[in-house]
Amino acid sequence: MKMFFRSILFCVIHWLGSDIHDVRTGQRIGRALLIPWRGRILVLGTGLALVPQFYPQIRPTFWKCELGFTRYPEPDFPHEPRA
């Protein structure tokens, strides 16, 4: 029963949510519902770890900044097991 309500909740979030695009590449990362809550941004409906990042601006203004998201970069070091 709990899984049934969870699946319905995710369907509603997917229906109400918005597309999230990567700031750097412009590719679609996924779909999620963004809710501002007590100075935070709650990202509901995505299973990815997202990094908030400001969009580049032509003229720097601090009163209006656009916030976007990007994925964590892949590690750039090789996996070496301990000897």
C-alpha positions in Angstrom: 0.0 0.0 0.0 2.9 2.3 0.9 4.5 1.7 -2.5 1.2 2.4 -4.3 1.0 5.9 -2.6 4.7 6.5 -3.4 4.2 5.7 -7.1 1.1 8.0 -7.2 3.1 10.8 -5.5 6.0 10.5 -8.0 3.5 10.6 -10.9 2.0 13.8 -9.5 5.5 15.3 -9.0 6.5 14.4 -12.5 3.3 15.9 -13.9 3.6 19.2 -11.9 7.4 19.4 -12.1 9.6 21.2 -14.6 12.4 20.1 -16.8 15.9 20.6 -15.4 18.6 21.4 -17.9 22.4 21.3 -17.3 23.9 24.8 -17.0 27.1 23.9 -18.7 25.9 21.6 -21.6 22.3 22.6 -21.9 21.2 18.9 -21.9 18.1 17.8 -20.1 19.0 16.2 -16.8 15.5 15.2 -15.7 12.2 16.4 -14.4 11.6 17.5 -10.8 9.4 19.8 -8.6 11.3 22.7 -7.1 9.9 24.1 -3.9 11.5 27.1 -2.0 11.2 26.4 1.7 12.8 28.4 4.6 15.7 29.6 2.5 16.3 26.3 0.8 15.3 24.8 -2.5 13.7 21.4 -2.2 14.2 19.3 -5.3 11.6 16.5 -5.4 11.3 13.7 -7.9 14.8 13.2 -9.1 17.2 10.4 -8.1 20.3 12.4 -9.1 22.7 14.4 -7.0 22.5 17.9 -8.4 24.8 20.8 -7.8 23.3 24.3 -7.8 25.1 26.8 -10.0 24.4 30.3 -11.1 23.9 31.1 -14.8 26.6 33.3 -16.4 25.5 37.0 -16.7 26.5 39.6 -19.2 26.4 42.3 -16.6 26.9 41.3 -12.9 23.9 42.2 -10.8 23.4 40.8 -7.4 19.7 41.5 -6.9 18.6 39.1 -9.7 20.6 35.9 -10.3 19.3 32.9 -12.2 20.0 29.6 -10.5 20.5 26.4 -12.5 21.7 22.9 -11.8 24.4 20.5 -13.0 25.4 17.0 -12.2 28.5 16.2 -10.1 31.5 15.6 -12.4 32.9 12.2 -12.8 36.1 11.5 -10.7 39.2 12.2 -12.7 41.5 9.8 -10.9 41.9 6.1 -11.7 40.7 3.4 -9.3 43.7 1.8 -7.8 43.1 -1.0 -5.2 45.2 -1.1 -2.1 48.2 -3.4 -2.2 
